[in-house]
Amino acid sequence: MKLFFNPASPFVRKVRMVAEERGIADQIELVKVTITPVSPDDSVSSSNPIGKIPSLQLDDGMSLFDSRVICDYLDSVGSADSLIPSGKSRWTDMRLQAIADAMCDAGILIRYEGFVRPEEYRWDEWSNNQWLKIVRSIDALEADADNLSQDVTVGNIALSCALAYLDFRYDDRSWRSGRDKLSIWFKTFSDRDSFRNTAP
Ligand SMILES: N[C@@H](CCC(=O)N[C@@H](CS)C(=O)NCC(=O)O)C(=O)O
C-alpha cells in the first residue's frame, strides 16, 4: 500500500496512528506531497479526483479516500483487535471522530485563509467563525469529558490528532485554558508510540 501524505496533516496522522495501532504501518509506503487547494499534486489527483490527502493506493491499484474510509479499511486489515467499537459505543465513537475531523477542517480552512489566500482577499470574519466552530467543539468535549475513555478507538485517535493540530498550528490560542479535563485526557491518551511516531 502507498499512502500519499504530509506530516503536517491531522487527517494523515489519524490514519497513520490507526495503522500503527493495528500493527500494519510497515505495510505502508509513505509518499510525501505538499498540496493546497491552489497547488494540487498530479500524483494524488490522478488517483483521487478530490486531490486531497490522505489518499491510500492499494496494491491492486484502487485508491481509497477520505481519512474515514481509509481508517475503516485499515481496521479490516490484519488480525489485531478492531479500533471501531460495536453496539451503541460505535455511534458515540463515530460522532467523536466527526467532531474531531470537523475541528481539523475548520483549522485547515483558517490556515488556508491566512496563508494561501492573497492578503487583499482575506476575510477575518470568516476565519473567526471557523475558529468559533473549534471553540464550541472543545467546550462541548470539556463538558462531556467524564464520558471520554482512554480506549484505543478511531474516535479517540481522531480527537488526539485534532488537539495536537491545535498545538501545532494555533499554540498561541491556548485551547487548554479552562479545559482542564480535556487537557488531562489528551496528555494521557497521547502518551503512546503511535502518537509519538507520527508527529509533524
Ligand atoms: N475530509 C478529508 C479532509 C482531508 C484534507 O482536508 N486534507 C488536506 C490536507 S490536511 C488537503 O489535502 N488539502 C488540499 C486541498 O484541499 O486541495 C479527509 O478526512 O481525508
The ligand as a Gaussian input file, in Angstrom:
#p B3LYP/6-31G(d) Opt

LIG

0 1
 N      -12.255000      15.030000       4.612000
 C      -10.882000      14.801000       4.220000
 C      -10.072000      16.048000       4.523000
 C       -8.629000      15.925000       4.017000
 C       -7.954000      17.278000       3.897000
 O       -8.566000      18.339000       4.107000
 N       -6.678000      17.229000       3.540000
 C       -5.938000      18.445000       3.282000
 C       -4.575000      18.382000       3.947000
 S       -4.733000      18.347000       5.698000
 C       -5.715000      18.566000       1.788000
 O       -5.405000      17.596000       1.155000
 N       -5.887000      19.772000       1.225000
 C       -5.702000      20.036000      -0.161000
 C       -6.952000      20.555000      -0.793000
 O       -7.899000      20.960000      -0.079000
 O       -6.998000      20.593000      -2.030000
 C      -10.340000      13.572000       4.958000
 O      -10.874000      13.220000       6.015000
 O       -9.416000      12.925000       4.447000

